Amino acid sequence: MDIENSLWYASTMATIHRVTFNPKILGGKPIIKGTRITVEFVLELLASGMTEREIVKEYPRLTRTDIRQLVDTDSE
């Protein structure tokens, strides 16, 4: 991902209430607030075939709403 796309992605992710980024945490990648789970990681889990329910069971700090917002934003 080039810098221009990275900046767009970060600003888009910031509009989701539970997504944040901080240059001091995981190199500034967008993460779910209060975790060290990156947006990219959650999208990769979904792409690998995991369901929302499976992800929430494996990562209980996430909610199904968090995941749905990521998917909705990613598809725009």
BAZALUM-16792 format. One record per residue: x negated, y negated, z of N, C-alpha, C in turn. Coordinates in Angstrom, 1 decimal, padded with zeros to 4 digits. Example, Ala and Ser with C-alpha at 12.3 -4.5 7.8 and 13.67 -1.06 7.14 Angstrom:
2
{{-013.2, 005.7, 007.8}, {-012.3, 004.5, 007.8}, {-013.2, 003.3, 007.8}}
{{-012.8, 002.2, 007.1}, {-013.7, 001.1, 007.1}, {-012.9, 000.0, 007.9}}
END
This chain:
76
{{-000.9, 001.2, 000.0}, {000.0, 000.0, 000.0}, {-000.9, -001.2, 000.0}}
{{-000.7, -002.1, -001.0}, {-001.5, -003.3, -001.0}, {-001.0, -004.4, 000.0}}
{{-001.8, -005.4, 000.2}, {-001.5, -006.4, 001.2}, {-000.2, -007.1, 001.0}}
{{000.2, -007.4, -000.3}, {001.5, -008.1, -000.5}, {002.6, -007.2, -000.1}}
{{002.6, -005.9, -000.5}, {003.6, -005.0, -000.2}, {003.6, -004.7, 001.4}}
{{002.5, -004.7, 002.0}, {002.4, -004.5, 003.4}, {003.1, -005.6, 004.2}}
{{002.9, -006.9, 003.7}, {003.5, -008.0, 004.4}, {005.0, -008.0, 004.2}}
{{005.5, -007.6, 002.9}, {006.9, -007.5, 002.7}, {007.5, -006.4, 003.6}}
{{006.8, -005.3, 003.6}, {007.3, -004.2, 004.4}, {007.4, -004.5, 005.9}}
{{006.4, -005.2, 006.4}, {006.4, -005.6, 007.8}, {007.5, -006.6, 008.1}}
{{007.7, -007.5, 007.2}, {008.7, -008.5, 007.5}, {010.1, -007.9, 007.4}}
{{010.3, -006.9, 006.5}, {011.6, -006.2, 006.4}, {011.8, -005.4, 007.6}}
{{010.8, -004.7, 008.1}, {011.0, -003.8, 009.2}, {011.2, -004.6, 010.5}}
{{010.7, -005.9, 010.5}, {010.9, -006.7, 011.7}, {012.4, -007.1, 011.9}}
{{013.2, -007.0, 010.8}, {014.6, -007.4, 010.9}, {015.4, -006.3, 011.6}}
{{014.9, -005.1, 011.8}, {015.5, -004.1, 012.5}, {015.2, -004.3, 014.0}}
{{016.3, -004.2, 014.8}, {016.1, -004.6, 016.2}, {015.1, -003.8, 017.0}}
{{014.8, -002.6, 016.6}, {013.9, -001.8, 017.4}, {012.5, -001.6, 016.7}}
{{012.3, -002.3, 015.6}, {011.0, -002.2, 014.9}, {010.2, -003.4, 015.2}}
{{008.9, -003.2, 015.6}, {008.0, -004.3, 015.9}, {006.7, -003.9, 015.3}}
{{005.8, -004.9, 015.3}, {004.4, -004.6, 014.9}, {003.5, -005.6, 015.6}}
{{002.3, -005.1, 016.0}, {001.3, -005.9, 016.7}, {000.0, -005.4, 016.2}}
{{-000.9, -006.3, 015.7}, {-002.2, -005.9, 015.2}, {-003.0, -005.1, 016.2}}
{{-002.7, -005.2, 017.5}, {-003.5, -004.5, 018.5}, {-002.9, -003.0, 018.7}}
{{-001.8, -002.7, 018.1}, {-001.2, -001.4, 018.3}, {-001.1, -000.7, 017.0}}
{{-001.8, 000.4, 016.9}, {-001.9, 001.2, 015.6}, {-002.2, 000.4, 014.4}}
{{-003.1, -000.5, 014.5}, {-003.6, -001.3, 013.4}, {-002.5, -002.2, 012.8}}
{{-001.5, -002.5, 013.6}, {-000.4, -003.4, 013.1}, {000.7, -002.7, 012.3}}
{{000.7, -001.4, 012.2}, {001.7, -000.7, 011.5}, {003.1, -000.9, 012.2}}
{{004.1, -001.0, 011.5}, {005.5, -001.2, 012.1}, {005.8, 000.1, 012.9}}
{{006.2, -000.1, 014.2}, {006.5, 001.0, 015.1}, {007.9, 000.8, 015.7}}
{{008.4, 001.9, 016.2}, {009.6, 001.8, 017.0}, {009.3, 001.2, 018.4}}
{{009.9, 000.1, 018.7}, {009.6, -000.7, 020.0}, {009.6, 000.3, 021.2}}
{{008.6, 000.2, 022.0}, {008.5, 001.0, 023.2}, {007.9, 002.3, 023.0}}
{{007.4, 002.6, 021.7}, {006.8, 003.9, 021.4}, {005.5, 003.6, 020.6}}
{{004.8, 004.7, 020.3}, {003.7, 004.6, 019.3}, {004.1, 005.4, 018.1}}
{{005.4, 005.5, 017.8}, {005.9, 006.2, 016.6}, {006.1, 005.2, 015.5}}
{{005.4, 005.4, 014.4}, {005.4, 004.5, 013.3}, {006.6, 004.8, 012.4}}
{{007.1, 003.7, 011.8}, {008.2, 003.8, 010.8}, {007.8, 004.8, 009.7}}
{{006.6, 004.7, 009.3}, {006.1, 005.6, 008.2}, {006.2, 007.0, 008.6}}
{{005.8, 007.3, 009.9}, {005.9, 008.7, 010.4}, {007.3, 009.2, 010.4}}
{{008.3, 008.4, 010.8}, {009.7, 008.8, 010.9}, {010.2, 009.1, 009.4}}
{{009.8, 008.2, 008.5}, {010.3, 008.4, 007.1}, {009.6, 009.7, 006.5}}
{{008.4, 010.0, 006.9}, {007.7, 011.2, 006.5}, {008.4, 012.4, 007.0}}
{{008.9, 012.4, 008.3}, {009.6, 013.5, 008.9}, {010.9, 013.8, 008.1}}
{{011.6, 012.7, 007.8}, {012.8, 012.8, 007.0}, {012.5, 013.4, 005.6}}
{{011.5, 012.9, 005.0}, {011.1, 013.4, 003.6}, {010.7, 014.9, 003.7}}
{{010.2, 015.3, 004.8}, {009.8, 016.7, 004.9}, {011.0, 017.7, 005.1}}
{{012.2, 017.1, 005.3}, {013.4, 017.9, 005.5}, {014.0, 017.9, 006.9}}
{{013.3, 017.3, 007.9}, {013.9, 017.3, 009.2}, {015.1, 016.4, 009.2}}
{{016.1, 016.8, 010.0}, {017.3, 016.1, 010.2}, {017.2, 015.0, 011.3}}
{{018.1, 014.1, 011.3}, {018.1, 013.1, 012.4}, {018.1, 013.8, 013.7}}
{{019.0, 014.8, 013.9}, {019.2, 015.5, 015.1}, {017.8, 016.2, 015.5}}
{{017.1, 016.8, 014.6}, {015.9, 017.5, 014.9}, {014.8, 016.4, 015.4}}
{{014.8, 015.3, 014.7}, {013.8, 014.3, 015.0}, {014.1, 013.7, 016.4}}
{{015.3, 013.4, 016.7}, {015.7, 012.9, 018.1}, {015.4, 014.0, 019.2}}
{{015.6, 015.2, 018.8}, {015.3, 016.3, 019.8}, {013.8, 016.3, 020.1}}
{{013.0, 016.2, 019.0}, {011.5, 016.3, 019.1}, {010.9, 015.0, 019.7}}
{{011.6, 013.9, 019.4}, {011.1, 012.6, 019.9}, {012.2, 011.8, 020.6}}
{{012.5, 012.2, 021.8}, {013.7, 011.7, 022.5}, {013.7, 010.1, 022.7}}
{{012.6, 009.5, 022.5}, {012.7, 008.0, 022.7}, {013.3, 007.3, 021.4}}
{{013.5, 008.1, 020.4}, {014.2, 007.6, 019.2}, {015.7, 007.9, 019.3}}
{{016.5, 007.1, 018.7}, {017.9, 007.4, 018.6}, {018.3, 007.6, 017.1}}
{{019.5, 008.2, 017.0}, {019.9, 008.4, 015.6}, {020.2, 007.0, 014.9}}
{{020.6, 006.0, 015.7}, {020.8, 004.7, 015.1}, {019.4, 004.1, 014.6}}
{{018.4, 004.3, 015.4}, {017.0, 003.9, 014.9}, {016.7, 004.5, 013.5}}
{{016.9, 005.8, 013.4}, {016.6, 006.5, 012.2}, {017.5, 006.0, 011.0}}
{{018.8, 005.9, 011.3}, {019.7, 005.4, 010.2}, {019.3, 004.0, 009.8}}
{{018.9, 003.1, 010.7}, {018.5, 001.8, 010.3}, {017.2, 001.8, 009.4}}
{{016.3, 002.7, 009.7}, {015.1, 002.8, 008.9}, {015.5, 003.3, 007.5}}
{{016.3, 004.3, 007.4}, {016.7, 004.8, 006.1}, {017.5, 003.8, 005.3}}
{{018.4, 003.1, 005.9}, {019.2, 002.1, 005.3}, {018.3, 001.0, 004.7}}
{{017.3, 000.5, 005.5}, {016.4, -000.5, 005.1}, {015.5, 000.0, 004.0}}
{{015.0, 001.2, 004.1}, {014.1, 001.8, 003.2}, {014.7, 001.9, 001.8}}
{{016.0, 002.1, 001.7}, {016.7, 002.3, 000.5}, {017.1, 001.0, -000.2}}
{{016.9, -000.1, 000.5}, {017.3, -001.4, -000.1}, {016.3, -001.9, -001.1}}
END
